[in-house]
Amino acid sequence: MTTIKRAAVAALVAAAVAAPAVPSATAAPAYKCASSTKDIDDSSYDGPWPDNWKVTVRTCAARSGGTVYAYAEVSWDGASFYPVDDPTIFDGAKLRLQIKQSRQGTDPVVVERDFPGLEARLEDSTASGARSGTYRTATVSGRAGTAALGDSALFLDWHGDGRGYQRHDYPASPTV
């Protein structure tokens, strides 16, 4: 490399290091999250083994201009007396994720989406029958005025209990 090329490369490197950082136009918005854990009883089982599931839902929301983004993460530690990879624990399981406009009284829903893929994940187990795992929804987005939030509810329909979907509400994210 010639002396002139070395000097030019050194000058470019020095300029790049000394230049102030410019924020990226595509920087990810900062998410605000709320999380809670519930002990949920398997209403289809009344035998001698422990049957409660510890289910945590973390709901997050962020804003970029007039658009609000939200996602949720579900983690669980379920009962392990079921057969390995039992596909009959639930007749249905889903997480409902919403973006709401935060207002006095009832918050109107801006966007709502159900994630039924949770059922197969809940019924999956290790070879020893342990049922624990996590599930993250896709991110949903919608236009919302000031003070919007992400909200989620878990719906479980235990196989054979005849009660249909039972709703389990979790805390909404802080407003964004």
C-alpha distance (Angstrom), angle and dihedral (degrees) to the residues before:
residue distance angle dihedral
M1 . . .
T2 3.78 . .
T3 3.77 123.1 .
I4 3.80 90.9 -111.7
K5 3.83 92.1 52.8
R6 3.83 90.9 47.9
A7 3.78 90.8 50.6
A8 3.80 91.7 48.4
V9 3.84 92.6 49.0
A10 3.81 91.0 46.9
A11 3.82 90.9 50.2
L12 3.83 91.9 50.0
V13 3.80 92.2 48.5
A14 3.81 91.7 48.1
A15 3.81 91.1 48.8
A16 3.80 92.1 48.9
V17 3.81 92.5 50.1
A18 3.80 93.7 45.9
A19 3.82 95.8 45.3
P20 3.79 115.8 102.3
A21 3.79 115.1 -109.8
V22 3.78 112.4 -98.1
P23 3.78 114.5 -147.3
S24 3.77 112.6 -115.7
A25 3.78 116.8 -112.6
T26 3.81 88.0 -136.9
A27 3.80 97.1 49.3
A28 3.78 111.9 148.9
P29 3.80 115.0 -108.6
A30 3.80 117.6 -111.4
Y31 3.80 110.7 -104.6
K32 3.81 124.0 -141.3
C33 3.80 114.5 -154.5
A34 3.79 141.7 -167.8
S35 3.79 124.6 -165.1
S36 3.79 137.2 -171.2
T37 3.80 137.5 171.4
K38 3.81 124.9 -141.6
D39 3.78 131.5 -170.1
I40 3.82 104.0 -134.3
D41 3.80 122.3 -166.2
D42 3.81 121.3 -138.2
S43 3.79 96.1 -123.9
S44 3.81 92.4 -165.3
Y45 3.82 94.0 62.3
D46 3.81 127.7 68.3
G47 3.80 100.6 161.5
P48 3.81 130.4 119.6
W49 3.82 98.4 -87.6
P50 3.82 123.9 90.2
D51 3.79 106.7 -97.6
N52 3.81 106.2 175.1
W53 3.79 120.4 119.5
K54 3.82 121.6 -148.4
V55 3.79 105.2 -142.0
T56 3.80 124.1 -176.9
V57 3.78 122.2 -168.3
R58 3.79 121.3 -168.5
T59 3.81 114.3 -168.2
C60 3.80 119.5 -165.5
A61 3.81 133.9 -173.4
A62 3.79 135.6 -178.7
R63 3.77 136.8 178.2
S64 3.77 132.3 -139.5
G65 3.79 109.6 179.7
G66 3.80 108.5 -51.6
T67 3.81 94.0 -19.6
V68 3.79 121.8 94.2
Y69 3.81 121.9 -159.1
A70 3.80 125.9 -161.2
Y71 3.79 139.0 177.7
A72 3.80 136.3 165.4
E73 3.78 135.2 -145.6
V74 3.79 121.6 -153.0
S75 3.79 122.8 -163.5
W76 3.78 126.3 178.6
D77 3.76 146.4 179.9
G78 3.79 107.7 -157.7
A79 3.77 135.6 -172.3
S80 3.80 113.6 -79.1
F81 3.82 102.0 -153.3
Y82 3.82 92.7 90.2
P83 3.83 118.8 98.1
V84 3.82 114.9 -88.8
D85 3.83 112.2 -78.9
D86 3.81 91.5 -2.6
P87 3.84 108.2 -171.9
T88 3.82 91.6 -169.3
I89 3.81 101.9 67.0
F90 3.80 91.1 95.9
D91 3.76 134.8 29.2
G92 3.79 84.6 -158.8
A93 3.80 141.6 -10.4
K94 3.78 127.4 -178.9
L95 3.75 142.4 155.6
R96 3.80 118.3 -133.0
L97 3.80 113.8 -150.7
Q98 3.79 121.1 -167.5
I99 3.76 138.8 179.6
K100 3.79 109.5 -147.0
Q101 3.76 134.7 -172.5
S102 3.81 105.2 -122.8
R103 3.82 109.9 -129.5
Q104 3.76 141.1 148.1
G105 3.82 106.2 -74.0
T106 3.80 120.2 -0.4
D107 3.80 114.9 11.1
P108 3.83 110.5 -129.3
V109 3.82 116.0 -128.6
V110 3.81 114.6 -117.1
V111 3.84 97.5 177.3
E112 3.82 131.1 8.7
R113 3.79 130.0 -176.7
D114 3.81 133.1 169.6
F115 3.80 121.5 -143.9
P116 3.83 108.4 -156.0
G117 3.83 93.2 170.3
L118 3.79 86.9 88.6
E119 3.83 93.2 79.5
A120 3.82 96.0 67.8
R121 3.81 90.7 46.6
L122 3.82 92.7 51.7
E123 3.81 92.0 50.0
D124 3.81 93.0 49.3
S125 3.80 118.5 97.2
T126 3.77 143.2 175.5
A127 3.80 120.0 -97.0
S128 3.81 88.2 -94.1
G129 3.83 92.2 53.7
A130 3.81 98.3 -105.3
R131 3.80 111.9 151.1
S132 3.76 113.0 -156.9
G133 3.74 130.2 123.7
T134 3.76 149.6 119.3
Y135 3.78 136.4 -106.4
R136 3.81 126.9 -168.4
T137 3.77 121.1 -162.9
A138 3.75 124.0 -137.4
T139 3.78 114.9 -97.6
V140 3.80 115.4 -95.2
S141 3.79 123.5 -160.4
G142 3.75 139.8 -169.5
R143 3.78 142.4 162.8
A144 3.79 111.2 -94.1
G145 3.76 136.6 165.2
T146 3.77 123.1 -120.5
A147 3.80 120.2 -48.6
A148 3.80 102.1 30.3
L149 3.82 126.0 157.3
G150 3.79 144.2 -170.1
D151 3.80 118.2 -114.2
S152 3.79 132.4 -177.1
A153 3.78 140.8 -173.5
L154 3.79 129.8 -169.8
F155 3.81 117.5 -136.8
L156 3.83 117.7 -161.9
D157 3.79 125.5 -178.0
W158 3.81 106.7 -171.0
H159 3.81 113.7 -148.4
G160 3.79 113.8 -104.9
D161 3.81 99.8 3.1
G162 3.82 94.1 106.3
R163 3.81 92.9 -140.3
G164 3.81 100.7 105.9
Y165 3.77 120.9 -147.5
Q166 3.80 115.6 -5.2
R167 3.81 114.6 -158.2
H168 3.81 121.9 -134.0
D169 3.81 113.1 -170.9
Y170 3.79 121.4 -151.8
P171 3.81 129.2 -167.3
A172 3.79 118.4 -80.2
S173 3.78 121.4 -120.3
P174 3.80 118.6 -97.6
T175 3.80 113.1 -86.8
V176 3.78 118.3 -87.1
